[in-house]
C-alpha cells in the first residue's frame, strides 16, 4: 500500500516539474510583453481546469464514501419486505 502511495506522489511531483519547465520554456520563447499576457492567460485556464478536475474527483470520492456508509447501515438492518416474508 505504501509503495503505491509513494509512486503516486513521485508521479505527481514529476508531472508538476514537467509543467513548470514547460511554463518557463514558454516564457523564454515568447516575445516580452505579449508572451507574458499569453502565458498568464494560459496559466489561468490550466489552473481553473485543474481545480475543477480536483473538485470533481473530491466530490466523487465523497459520494462513494457516503454510498458505502449508507450501504453499511442498511446491511445491518433487515429489509421491511424480508421481515414480513419471515413472519
C-alpha positions in Angstrom: 0.0 0.0 0.0 2.8 2.5 0.9 4.6 1.8 -2.4 1.5 2.7 -4.3 1.2 6.0 -2.4 4.8 6.9 -2.9 4.7 6.1 -6.6 1.6 8.3 -7.0 3.4 11.1 -5.1 6.5 10.7 -7.3 4.3 10.7 -10.4 2.6 13.9 -9.2 6.0 15.6 -8.5 7.3 14.6 -11.9 4.2 16.0 -13.6 4.5 19.2 -11.6 8.1 19.6 -12.5 7.4 18.9 -16.2 4.6 21.5 -16.3 6.8 24.1 -14.5 9.5 23.5 -17.0 7.1 23.9 -19.8 5.8 27.2 -18.5 9.3 28.5 -18.0 10.3 27.4 -21.5 7.2 29.1 -23.0 8.1 32.3 -21.1 11.6 32.3 -22.5 10.5 31.6 -26.1 7.6 34.1 -26.4 8.3 37.8 -27.0 8.4 40.0 -24.0 5.1 41.9 -23.3 2.8 39.7 -25.4 4.3 36.4 -24.2 3.6 37.3 -20.6 0.0 38.1 -21.4 -0.5 34.8 -23.3 1.4 32.8 -20.7 -0.6 34.2 -17.7 -3.9 33.7 -19.6 -2.9 30.1 -20.3 -1.8 29.6 -16.7 -5.2 30.8 -15.5 -7.1 28.5 -17.9 -5.0 25.5 -16.8 -5.4 26.3 -13.1 -9.1 26.6 -13.5 -9.3 23.3 -15.3 -7.1 21.6 -12.7 -9.1 23.0 -9.9 -12.4 21.8 -11.5 -11.0 18.4 -12.0 -9.7 18.1 -8.4 -13.1 19.3 -7.1 -14.9 16.7 -9.3 -12.7 13.9 -8.1 -13.2 15.0 -4.5 -16.9 15.1 -4.9 -17.0 11.6 -6.5 -14.9 10.3 -3.6 -17.2 11.8 -1.0 -20.2 10.4 -2.9 -18.6 6.9 -2.9 -17.8 7.2 0.8 -21.4 8.3 1.5 -22.8 5.5 -0.5 -20.6 3.0 1.2 -21.6 4.3 4.6 -25.3 4.1 3.6 -24.8 0.5 2.4 -23.1 -0.4 5.6 -26.0 0.9 7.7 -28.7 -0.7 5.6 -26.9 -4.1 5.6 -27.1 -4.3 9.4 -30.9 -3.9 9.5 -33.3 -6.4 7.8 -35.3 -5.1 5.0 -39.0 -4.5 5.6 -40.1 -7.0 2.9 -37.7 -9.6 4.4 -39.3 -9.2 7.9 -42.8 -9.5 6.5 -41.9 -12.6 4.5 -40.3 -14.3 7.5 -43.4 -13.6 9.8 
